[in-house]
Amino acid sequence: MEESAQELSSVNVVLKQELAQHAPVPKVEKALEKSEAVEDKVQDASEKLVAVRSGRWRARSGTGTSFDHQLAAVKEKEEAARHAAFHDVLTGLPNRVLFNDRLEHGLAQAKRHGWTLAVMFVDLDSFKIINDTHGHDAGDSVLQTIAQRLMENTFATTTPSAALAAMNSCTC
């Protein structure tokens, strides 16, 4: 960009010299004015590009804080969307997509390291009766309580491979 600005500037200098030596031509003078305006814009854009590359533009323009907030908001929305894609909205537990992904990863780790893999299956007997008798709000509350207890008492914050390593080292 800076190179283009310099080339345009040198062309404009040559045009000015030619106009100075000959009789003025209105259309050429007008074209030179436009070319000089473009030269200024290209030079300004070149300077801004250099400043952006060096990180000075945000501080100098005062838009860094706004830009940083916008970037943080976009990252937050992206993280929320990612979480929603892999977790149940009501309970916050991993959904079937994440379960399958972690199960495949765990199986691969177990096979690679010769570990034994355990999978826990939880079934709520007669849960439909709770919903039918006490309503969906009560059923949701039961599910949320069970989910919270599961997260408190399992490897909720541990990666599948770390959980496998812990189980592998267990002598139970």
Summary of the structure (lengths in Angstrom):
residues: 172
radius of gyration: 33.1
end to end distance: 67.7
largest distance: 101.0
contacts: 377
relative contact order: 0.07
helix: 77%
strand: 1%
